[in-house]
Structures are given as structure tokens and as C-alpha cells.
Amino acid sequence: MDFSDVRSVKVDNSGNNIWFTDQKQSAIWRYIKSLVGFEMYKIQEKSGIFMKAVNIHIVG
């Protein structure tokens, strides 16, 4: 079984969404409490001209 690698978790100001990062899938996820469901936002796996892996963090 493969697991995610969560580095950051934040609840938005409304308290209705929980955002978290997923290093293994290069994504940011949102859990929507009112829908009792998830949305995934894929991001670029490599960054800039150096093509290094991206570390994903949520700030704020």
C-alpha cells in the first residue's frame, strides 16, 4: 500500500475547508466539509531550470 507524504495542513478562515499537501503525488488537496469530499490540485513536479523536485508547503 502506498501512502501520502503530508507536510502542511491548514484550515481556511471559514473553517469549511481543510487544505493539505501531498509530496508523493505532487498535489495540494482540499477537504470540503459541506460536501464531505476531496478535491486534488496537481502541481508541477519539477521546478525551474534546475529541474529539482518541489517541496510543497502551505503558508498562512
C-alpha positions as CSV (number, residue, x, y, z in Angstrom):
1,M,0.0,0.0,0.0
2,D,1.3,3.5,-0.9
3,F,0.8,6.4,1.4
4,S,0.9,10.2,1.0
5,D,3.6,12.4,2.4
6,V,1.8,15.3,4.1
7,R,4.0,18.2,5.1
8,S,1.4,21.0,5.8
9,V,-2.2,21.2,6.9
10,K,-4.3,24.4,7.3
11,V,-7.9,25.2,7.9
12,D,-9.2,28.2,6.0
13,N,-10.7,31.2,7.7
14,S,-14.3,30.0,7.1
15,G,-13.5,26.7,8.8
16,N,-15.2,24.9,5.9
17,N,-12.1,23.7,4.0
18,I,-9.0,21.8,5.2
19,W,-6.0,22.1,2.9
20,F,-3.1,19.8,2.9
21,T,0.0,19.0,0.8
22,D,0.9,15.6,-0.7
23,Q,4.6,15.3,-1.6
24,K,4.3,11.9,-3.2
25,Q,1.6,12.9,-5.6
26,S,2.8,16.5,-6.1
27,A,-0.5,17.9,-5.2
28,I,-2.5,20.1,-2.8
29,W,-5.7,18.6,-1.5
30,R,-8.8,20.3,-0.2
31,Y,-11.3,18.5,2.1
32,I,-14.7,20.3,1.7
33,K,-16.7,19.7,4.9
34,S,-20.0,20.6,3.4
35,L,-19.6,18.1,0.5
36,V,-17.8,15.5,2.7
37,G,-15.4,15.1,-0.1
38,F,-11.9,15.9,-1.5
39,E,-10.5,17.9,-4.4
40,M,-7.0,17.4,-5.7
41,Y,-4.9,20.1,-7.4
42,K,-1.9,18.7,-9.2
43,I,1.2,20.9,-9.4
44,Q,4.3,20.9,-11.5
45,E,6.6,18.1,-10.3
46,K,9.8,19.8,-11.3
47,S,10.7,23.5,-10.7
48,G,12.7,25.9,-12.8
49,I,15.7,25.3,-15.0
50,F,17.4,23.1,-12.4
51,M,14.5,20.5,-12.6
52,K,14.7,19.7,-8.9
53,A,11.8,18.2,-7.0
54,V,9.4,20.7,-5.5
55,N,8.8,20.7,-1.7
56,I,5.2,21.7,-1.1
57,H,4.2,23.8,1.9
58,I,1.2,25.9,2.8
59,V,1.9,29.2,4.4
60,G,-0.6,31.5,6.0
